[in-house]
Amino acid sequence: MGDDCLFCKISSGRMNTEFLHETEDLVVFRDINPQAPVHLLLVPKKHIRSVNDITDEDRGVVADLIHTARDMAKKEGIAESGYNLAFNVERGGGQIIFHLHLHLLGGWKR
């Protein structure tokens, strides 16, 4: 997509965003409007509009997002206490940026 997509701009380095983790295929950064003490966004560099647009060739991207989320939960110190992973899908499911991304939320004291 490129020019109009916020997450394409961020993941390609065209916006000044601090990455907590970066690979050839994805980036991880803190949500600017956190809904939990720890709220990270895991974003593939490949533009995929939403979960509804994942193809068979994108299976590796989705697996990387989940494995990286697990690793980031450990790094952020929330793996043992627990965390949520969420894909918001389409506007009715809460998606407001139409570039696939995974939310990692945790750190609540329960």
Secondary structure by P-SEA (a helix, b strand, c coil): cccccaaaaaaacccccccccccccbbbbbbccccccbbbbbbbcccccccccccccaaaaaaaaaaaaaaaaaaaccccccbbbbbbcccccccccccbbbbbbccccc
